[in-house]
Amino acid sequence: MAEPTGRRPSAGDIAPVTPRGFATRAIRAAHRIPIVDQPPTSVPIYQSVTFTTADAAELGAVTTRQIAGYSYGRLDNPTVAAFAAAVAELEGAEAAFAFATGMGAIHGALGTLLSSGDRIVATQASYGTTRAQLLNVFGRLGVRVDFVDVTDLAAVEAALALAPTRVLYAETISNPTIVVADHAALAGLAHRFGATYVVDNTFASPYLCRPLELGADLVCESATKYLSGHSDVMAGVVVGSASLVGRVRDFEVDTGASLDPHAAFLAMRGLSTLALRMERHSATAATLSAWLEAQPGVTRVWHPALASHPQHATAARQLARGGGMLAFELAGGRAAGEAFIDSLSIPARTASLGSVFTIVTHPPSTTHRQLDDAALTAAGITPGLLRCSVGLEDVDDLIADFARALAAAGSVTTPATSSPALGEPARAEPTPV
Ligand SMILES: Cc1ncc(COP(=O)(O)O)c(C=O)c1O
């Protein structure tokens, strides 16, 4: 164990015991911290739950945040704090706090703001587990939850006018229907009615959109997805003003969804390549969407870069690019969708999104399994909807594979050889959102 340094001499100060027992010496030998006076190029993994202090008074001061420092892993950790600080910088935020998962981050943000008797107005187009958390956790604890179509600003205004509202909640690009929320308009409405505007920015990442700059008060993100980017780590983060994030931190200390330092290290490594990945995801998704839209067996495609996207104008204003997420509907409905997924050979047959590899899922049976038919319809999720998280593979390979799968699913396709070059859409010129 490293000897505390700078310890104040006290009246009872006596020479320390020289350990002789094997167990004591082994513990001390295995805990000698190397002194490194050269800065490493990567943030070290501080795989330690506990941090020593000079004396009992300093430990108390650190633990109660009277002075900066570390005491216990649930409260803070240098690697985790470095990850949070990096995300805060990229989101243009004063502060950030990291969580073990994206759901932990959403729970941290909403749990900080909502009390029994409060009301939240939330987007009806959201990740299924978010909806489940709102109803099953906050609803059970006495929070009134109302859902609204956030693309209908008159409906949002009417919902906010109906009763006092603590939180207005939306996703920048919704899971799975790719609805784009107009943050400037929604933040303006929320503030006019005294509500806090909270945004899930997972599908966009700060490379495509920084909701705080558009008026949002708190932003939650599943760092499991694009921020980390490789489907090998779970993490979440909440960013916002120092005062709000300080309250989120206090809530997390009491509820305990702390991020592990090794996970923080992996997530931070992902941040370094976020720009490159988002550019490539966006270009490939725009090309694939435009190609899909031209296929006779495909009834509908949603991607923010498509001129046909209902919120294309908002996306063009608000997003740097269209992002890597798209949704589409096959003429043959659910059966055709399942046959399509089963016939693909390049995408992984798995859940999640925002990874190096392409993932095609059927939301009604996976990410939104908690929703009954009425809730699925209200959320715009039709039985045959497919969601695609476009990876970093070569676009021509993906188009060839999708063409094969469309044929197998019984849909008529145009030849895969007509695939455009990367970033050059086949049809309906996508603007660079
Ligand atoms: C939009 C969105 N928000 C939050 C989450 C939850 O993230 P996590 O799985 O890291 O808890 C997900 C997960 O898919 C998501 O899609």
The ligand as an SDF file (V2000), in Angstrom:
LIG
                    3D

 16 16  0  0  0  0  0  0  0  0999 V2000
  -32.1300    5.5320  -28.4620 C   0  0  0  0  0  0  0  0  0  0  0  0
  -31.6340    4.6640  -27.3430 C   0  0  0  0  0  0  0  0  0  0  0  0
  -31.4860    5.2020  -26.1180 N   0  0  0  0  0  0  0  0  0  0  0  0
  -31.0360    4.4640  -25.0820 C   0  0  0  0  0  0  0  0  0  0  0  0
  -30.7180    3.1330  -25.2320 C   0  0  0  0  0  0  0  0  0  0  0  0
  -30.2580    2.3390  -24.0530 C   0  0  0  0  0  0  0  0  0  0  0  0
  -28.8870    2.1320  -24.0970 O   0  0  0  0  0  0  0  0  0  0  0  0
  -28.1630    0.9670  -23.3020 P   0  0  0  0  0  0  0  0  0  0  0  0
  -28.4900   -0.3180  -24.0040 O   0  0  0  0  0  0  0  0  0  0  0  0
  -26.7220    1.3620  -23.3300 O   0  0  0  0  0  0  0  0  0  0  0  0
  -28.7150    0.9660  -21.9080 O   0  0  0  0  0  0  0  0  0  0  0  0
  -30.8490    2.5330  -26.4850 C   0  0  0  0  0  0  0  0  0  0  0  0
  -30.5140    1.1090  -26.6700 C   0  0  0  0  0  0  0  0  0  0  0  0
  -30.6870    0.5470  -27.7250 O   0  0  0  0  0  0  0  0  0  0  0  0
  -31.3240    3.3230  -27.5710 C   0  0  0  0  0  0  0  0  0  0  0  0
  -31.4930    2.7970  -28.7950 O   0  0  0  0  0  0  0  0  0  0  0  0
  1  2  1  0
  2  3  1  0
  2 15  2  0
  3  4  2  0
  4  5  1  0
  5  6  1  0
  5 12  2  0
  6  7  1  0
  7  8  1  0
  8  9  2  0
  8 10  1  0
  8 11  1  0
 12 13  1  0
 12 15  1  0
 13 14  2  0
 15 16  1  0
M  END
$$$$
